[in-house]
């Protein structure tokens, strides 16, 4: 087969000015020499044959052959029978004098962390995930590698989630009403835009919660009004018609750890039906209940008034950036319009991998294994602080609340910093407008430390407590 530029296998770009009146051979020789000298052509690089390069440049083959011969003689190139012409190993690129490195002050983070919101990243099921990825890649249709034309996301994952959520969380989830997103914040961003488009200007939120959730809603132009949170969850009976939606964590209130009681669940649904409002259900760690079977999702009470939001961030890892919304029928078109015509937010292959992970049963096995791990961690935490501080909230999730003597929260957080331990006080999660009685407590994320760091982290916590 005749060798051609298309089949040679390496592109060769030369800074060669053929119109400058210079002799062609001299110009080609200098261009090749400079490419080798500067390192653009790395040592060992095979050059095109003289015939191929001559055809590409539109010059005589003898001109290329003579240039190659001169550079071989100078030591820039080597030519051996059967291996072609290559850049010589002795050719080394010129290097500019290295600038003195800029030394920037390094900020060393704390040695230990009990910050809530993260799972034990060392528990990610690498082998099972790799197996699912291989299966997904093998079975993926060709169109999965193209632009995703369905804004809802891959149907394979939506079908897998519909079955799982119905079975494990009591969610009414038609695959056609599941919209995949890049985590909870992405989903909340879409919903905030939809609410604004519906002329909603106020969203009720729990009096204790994550400030970046509130900030996101407020940046979208929505005022957030706090509901009082107590041992039974948010006081949903205090919802008013001025709010067009309410954001709740019913299964395990973050951060106080309360479960929304049946009466308050019913009050939230009654409010939504009466006022036409929407309930945004953040089911961030609903699978992890340790003292009983997990309570089903609030969405099951009224799928037409509740938007269910879930993610893989706590059950698997936040780095996957994988979330989902189960959207009421009357809201679906608006959510899809907010997301756009294509699913640009997450990888189709990651979606297919998660679908294979769920349908194979690996997801259930992983959740059961992590449930045992986190329950053991929580039990060890409770034992470590017994007799010194109380633990409130249900036995669930990846964090616990340690109640402190009045007036000591700030000093304990500071003491933890001296122990090189990152720790959050409950007050850091309070809505600025919340009317709550003063309460001193710590929000301890026992899912965060690795197994090797768990014991010294507990010791640092114990040393910081009053």
Secondary structure by P-SEA (a helix, b strand, c coil): cccccccccbbbbbbccccccccaaaaaaaaaaaaaaacccccccccccaaaaaaaacccaaaaaaaaaaaaaaccccccccccccccccccccccccccccccbbbbccccccccccccccccaaaaaaaaaaaaaaacccccccccccccccaaaaaaaaaaaaaccccccccccccccccaaaaaaaaaaaaaaacccbbbbcccccaaaaaaaaaacbbbbbccccccccccccccccccbbbbbccccccccccccaaaaaaaaaaaaaccbbbbcccccccccccccccccccccccccccccccccccccccccccccccccccaaaaaaaaccccccccaaaaaaaaaaaaaaaaaaaaaaaaaaaaaaaaaaaaaacccccccccccccbbbbbcccccaaaaaaaaaaacbbbbcccccccccccccbbbbbbcccccccccaaaaaaaaaaaacc
